[in-house]
Structures are given as structure tokens and as C-alpha cells.
Amino acid sequence: MTLSSGQRLGPHEILLPLGAGGMGEVYQARDTRLDRNVAIKVLPAEFSANASLKARFEREARAISALNHPNICTLHDVGHENGLDYLVMEYIEGEALVDRLRKGPLPLEQVLRYGVQIASALDAAHRQGIIHRDLKPGNVMLTKAGAKLLDFGLAKESPYRSALISGGTEMPTQQKALTAEGTMIGTFQYMAPEQLEGGDADARTDIFALGTLLYEMTTGVRAFDGRTRTSIIAAIVSSQPAPISTFQPMTPPALEHVVRRCMAKDPDDRWQSAADIASQLQWISEAGSQVAPVAVRRRRTLNRYLLPAAALLAGLLAATAFWSLRDPSSVPAISHFDIAAPAGKPFVLTARRAFAVSPDESTIAYTGRTGQGGTLALFIRRSGGFDTVEIEGSSTPGDVAFSPDGRWIAFHSRGKVKKVSLDGGKPIDLCDASSGSTSGMHWAGERILFNMGFVHGIWSVPAAGGEKTLLFAHDPSKKEGAVLYPQLLPDGKHVLHTIWRGGSFDDADIAVRSLESGEQKIVMRGGSDARYFPSGHLIYGRAGALLAVPFDVSRLEVKGAPVLVLDDVATGTTNGEAHFALSERGTLLYAAGGVVSEDRDLVWVDREGNATPVVPTRRPYNNPRLSPDGQMIATTIETSNYDIWVLDVDRDAMNRISFGADDAEPLWSPDGRRIAWTSSRTGHQQVFIRDADGSGVEQQLTNEPGSTYMTSWAPDGTISLRRRHPQTSRMNSWLLSPDQKPRPFREPDFNEIMIFSPDGNWIILSSDESGRGEVYVTAYPGPGPKVKVSTDGGGYARWSRDGSEIFYRQGDKLFAVPFDPSRTVSVGRPTLLFEGAFGEDYDVAPDGRFLMVRFDPNHRTVTNLRVVSGWSDELRRRVPAN
């Protein structure tokens, strides 16, 4: 019999059904006497004739009425009307644990809090001689006030109960159980071995079920499962579930120990009381980082939109020994262990912040390769998953930052600041940042702060997307070369950042700047990449180490001298990045390695991808350009300063020709007598020129409001430029003819780079007008049709020396496209020449070989990241903030 809305049972008016099960139907009702919502559980009339079911129903009433505990559903009344037996219980607003688990595992703090409450509820029942026997996610409700234990329909009164009620000390004569011998009572996946074998159940049976419940709450998967009842029973009786650390690598070993002991096959090997479990869980919760390598939280799987990649955190706790819970003093206050990279797929430490930890420490984002010699991409690993997964659209990533709630990741990729939800969907473009990669990113509330292109200042973009805003830039008049690594301080009014003044980052300054007044204050000299930690410290890098200094965030000043807190931390020389991440809860993740050199090979690469060193000496080469006669190479040398050098190939001798701030991207004049390059010395990128032998005085060719770069040099001396529009920040093509001012070639509503052909009659246009980078060709000066050269994305286009081919890059792939200049814009089909871990920028020699920079496969890679749990406690001890 199903009750309908408006029907009455005594003074209770039925409102709506809530659910049904083997022991009855549950309805939400209104108690008209006390004007309150209640839950009514009805034993259907057809069941009343079943003595066993009726006895169980009455037993539930007795069991609940005997219990008065805040984490057990309260019984208000019992009744019988029109042949129906019913219970009137507390109406609980919340979410059933079984429904919550469909979304994934619970955060660690909730596992511990709810675990303590459920264990306490079981202890209260056991003390009254009541065994629940059906503890499972469906019988636990999660409310604002905590967990509530429901449904004692299968509860068993222990033989001690009568003595407990009467206060007697003698064991009463045991009545024959209502459950026939050999009958299994409960839900298969949560039943103890003795239940499955038809044996007697006692308090330790509930403890086994509690262990399976804690396991599932922590991992999101059942401890014992299978396709058939037989396979489930076999697993429970004879198998052990996978360690929790398999799914949640950063789970406290202490919790793993508690759960494992709950699920011991032999009841004598389990915890002997639920009170002990509640006590241990409470201790783990209060001890915090002293017992937990990382407090974790896992969200939904990313398989809906992310591609599988390498496993990152497998075996995270393998190096961490279990310790006894009986002696909390034996738990170390701080522990060290490694996260091992998958074989052959090491972590890549780019010249940016290469990894980050989510606020709840459940997820790590890091830079890696898509395969052996593959392109760089951003990967994440959740503590509850097996696979490392690649974030779509994250090719050649810059910095990465988690949102404050840990539900989103912001990152830089190919000239865009993007974000992606960890709950699903594809990356969303937030704004253009096409001046190159970023050096620092911080998600603060509703906005994201980032550095754009090293020398282009600190910017802000709404986290929801929109127009970016320049917050402040460096001031060359104050000998500032760049402002990097922004972090919005807790007051929301000041930005912590690094000021690079040229030279070594060991001589950089750490400063704070007011967003209201623009006032800037140097707070520490000699370091970079500082982070403010809520313990009241600044943590920053210098000379391959981490230092800490107490910092008064209200007065914006340090308090005392810096202290070396960690040696041998990977630190870049070109951008001053320190490769560490510190969670809000105080767990430190870092890469070892000290000062990271940038040495690379300069190589000739044939059309099959075979590489031969140009010279034996490895140096931090970039942007290689071959002189017209093929005898000399101009290149950027990337140290703490970027400068232009000329390499004499025959003698392996270097001659420096630029002496400014950051100088890069050299280009030879058509006659080979001069070299032009882009420099940041004026505050914005501008073009300078000098004689190729280093003689004479350098000259500034451009002085435009927006940053201006040189892209090619036509035979008649005309120079093609790419210039950042001051309002739109888009890179447009400009022209600079001899003895004339720069003028726009055109100003489209997208980014564009132009490259002159060897004869000056054609131009390559690399453009993102289609929504992604593609390569086109058209006549110069035009007008004429524009023909697409690439077919599936491309950039870094170059001409062959005779103009018969166009080459372009697509990640680590290099393509060749035939071009016939005698006909009207005739291009052939792209052919893949080779794929390899070479720098994106390159040049083409007269003999058809390619001049490229080859990265050492082990350069800036590490096979493991190091974790220090409880590090914040150690920090406070070694560097007191007060």
C-alpha cells in the first residue's frame, strides 16, 4: 500500500514519499500537533502478517528509542492505524552519503569529521547492546550539523542488552535469534566475513562495515566489489582491498592504518570498540600535518575531457613508514618523501613555475612532455586517480595557478591566459598575452594576476574572462628591468613582486606595490620569486636555495634577518624562478638541483631529422641566425641577461655585440654587414642595430608606444616589424623603410607576423585569424589572393634561401611546403620532414639544412619531486614570526 499526499496517520499528514526498501516505505509528513516536519516509516500491511518482518520492525523501534545521540536519527513516536505499523522519526534535511559518493571521494577533513561522528554513534549503540548490522552509505545522512546514522531495521540486540537495561550483572539466557542460522543479513559489499559465513554478529561486525565505509569515503570506490555476489563474497573473505594510497597517494598513513585494521578478516584482529576508532580519527584530525603527508580532496574524474598521460604520484607514500597509533608521540613532526615520475617521462622544469599544488592538496599540476621527445604540455594528477592526464590546449605552457576553491586551473599557453574547470569542459581563453610566456601567475579571488612576456609588466584579468588591465610596469628610469612573480597580499591592496635590475637574479629586489597609490616599497634585497605564507613569512629563492624571513603583512616590512631553510632547490638563471610550491596547509613540494644552467647544443639538422653539432661547445643558445655567406651565426645567449653574440663557426669563438637589458632575436641585413635585434632597455621592446663585427655605435631604429619587434629584412632594406597595439595588445604587422618612420602594413583584428621572401616579392603571414595559428602566403606589396599554407595549425614559418619552399613548425614537427614563385600563389601539400626536441626558432642554410637549437633530453628535467609534510611547523620553529 502506497500512501498519498494528504492522507493521515494519526495526527501526521503525509506530504510526499522519500524512499522505499525491504523494510518499509518512508514518507515526509507534517506533525499537525507540533507543526513540524517528520519522517514516517511504514511497514506495509502485507508485511504485518510476516512475523519475522514485524519483529524486525518492532526491534528497530526499540533500538532507536533506546538511543539518544546527536548522530543517530531520533524516534519521536510509534503507531498502528488501519492495519499499518509505523515509526515517526526526526526529519533530516541533507544528502545521503550514497548520493554524495557518486560525485567522488570526500575531502579528508570531512572523512575524519564524519568518521568520528559515525563511530561515536556506533559506540553509543553498542553500549546499549545494539548491533546495527547494515552500516552502508545509504544509511548515513550528511547534514549541516554532521552525519546522522539511520535505519536500524536489521539491528540486533546483543545478549547483553537485557542485563544492560536491568542493571544486572549476570548473563541472561540467550534467546534464539530471529534470523535463521546461515542467513546473511545486510548489504553484500559492506558485510563482514562472519556475516557472509552465517556466523554471529557483534560490535566488531559493525566495525568491519565502518572500515569499508571509511575506505569508500576516502577513495570514492568500494573496498570490496565484483560483478556477482560470488565474486564479492570471495573478495571479502579472502582478499585485501588495494591500499588507500593507491587511489589517494597523499592519505595520512595513520588513517590507512585505522581503516586496514577495521577490515581485518578475523574479528579478534580488528579494533575492539568503535570508541577507539573515534578516538584515533579525532587524533588524526587534530594532529593535522604531523600525521598527514598531505590533506587531500578529490573531485570528479577528468576523463570526460582530458587525455591519458603518465602516472605522476604512484607510490607517493611508499617511502613513508606506518607508525603505531597507540603512541602518538612516535609520529614524526615532519616527513620527507619523493613523488617519482613514470619511467622515461620525467618532469620538465621550464624557465617558469613548472608545477603547483591545489589549495586542498588533492591535485598537482605540472609541466611535462606528451611523449618521448614530445611537445611540452600541462598535466595534472589527482590524488585519487591512477593516470596523469594532459590538459587539452596547454601546449608549451607557462605558469599555472589554482583557483582559491581548487575547482579551476589558470595557465598560460601560446599567447593566451586560459582556465579549465576540474569538473569538466574545455579550456576557456581569458585574454591575450602574446608577448611570450609569463613569469608568475596568482589567482586571487575574482581576478588573476600575471606577468606578461617578462618585460611587459604585471596585469590582471577577471577570472570570469574579459579585458585585461595593466596594474604596473617596470620603470627604466629607476634601473628596473622587469617586474615579475606577482602575488596579491591578503589585504587585496598590495602586490608582492620581484624587481629584476639586470644581471643576476641573486641581486634582484623583492617589493610590494600599492594598487591604490602606486607606491612601491622594497622589502628585501637579494632574491626572487617570493611567496607570502599565512604563517607570517616570505619564502623566496636565491642561489639555488630557499630562504625565509618573518614578514609583517600589516606594516609591509620584514622583521629580522632571512634564514636559509632549504638548500639545493632548482632555480633558474634566466628568469629567477624557484621551483617550489607551498600549500596553504603547509606541505612543501619542490625540485632539487640548485642553480639550473641553460647550456644547449647548436646543431645542423638534415631533412630526415639527423642532427650534427655546429661547434662542440654547449652554450645557452637561442634564436640562431646564419649570415648570408654562411660563415657566421648570430644568436641570443640566455643567461641572467639576454645578449646578442656572433659565433665564428670555424674558430668556435664568440663576440658579444649588445650590452643592454634583454637583447634577443637577431637578424642579419641582406648584405651581412649589420645585425638588428630587439631590446628591452628603453622600457618597451624596440629595435636596435649595430655593425656585425661589433664596431661602431649601436642605433635605435624604432621608438613606438607599443613594444616593437623585427621579423625580417627585405633585399631593398625594408624591415618588417610586429608591433603590439597599445589598446588591443594584438601584434600587428608594420613596415620600416630606409629613412622613413614605421608605418602599419595593416591592422587586422587578430595577431599577425610577416616574413619577406628572399626576392622581396612575397610574404608569409603567420596569423591566428581562424582562432589558431596558421601560415598563409600572399604577394607583396599586393593586393593579391592570400593562400593558406598550413593545413592543421602552424607557426614559426621560414623561407628556403631560393624561395622555392616554405617551412613551418607545428609543436615539435617541422613541415615543408613547395612554392612556385613563377606562378600566381601556387603552394603544394605540406610534408612532414621530422619531429624532435629542438627549439622553436630556427634558420635555413643555403644547402637546405636547418640551423637549430637542440635541448639535452635531460636538461631541466627531474625524475622526482620532493615532498616535505609538516614543513610549515618546521618553518615556524626555525624562523619564529613573532
Secondary structure, 3 states (H helix, E strand, C coil): CCCCCCCEECCEEEEEEEEEECCEEEEEEEECCCCEEEEEEEECHHHHCCHHHHHHHHHHHHHHHCCCCCCECCEEEEEEECCEEEEEEECCCCEEHHHHHCCCCCCHHHHHHHHHHHHHHHHHHHHCCEECCCCCHHHEEEECCEEEECCCCCCEECCCHHHHHHCCCCCCCCCCCCCCCCCCCCCHHHCCHHHHCCCCCCHHHHHHHHHHHHHHHHHCCCCCCCCCHHHHHHHHHHCCCCCHHHHCCCCCHHHHHHHHHHCCCCHHHCCCCHHHHHHHHHHHHHHHHHCCCCCCCCCCCCCCCCEEECCCCCCCCCCCCCCCCCCHHHCCCCEEEEEECCCCCCEECCCCCCEEECCCCCEEEEEEECCCCCCEEEEEEECCCCCEEECCCCCCEEEEEECCCCCEEEEEECCEEEEEECCCCCCEEEEECCCCCCCCEEEECCEEEEECCCCCCEEEEECCCCCCEEEECCCHHHCCCEEEEEEECCCCCEEEEEEECCCCHHHCEEEEEECCCCCEEEEEECCEEEEEECCCEEEEEECCEEEEEEEECCCCEECCCCEEEEECECEECCCCCECEEECCCCCEEECECCEECCCEEEEEECCCCCEEECCCCCECEEEEEECCCCCEEEEEEECCCEEEEEEECCCCEEEECCCCCCEEEEEECCCCCEEEEEECCCCCCEEEEEECCCCCCCEECCCCCCCEEEEEECCCCCEEEEEECCCCCCEEEEEECCCCCCEEEECCCCCEEEEECCCCCEEEEEECCCCCCEEEEEECCCCCCCEECCCCCCEEEEECCCCCEEEEEECCEEEEEEEECCCCCEECCCEEEEECCEEEEEEECCCCCEEEEECCCCCCEECEEEEEECHHHHHHHHCCCC
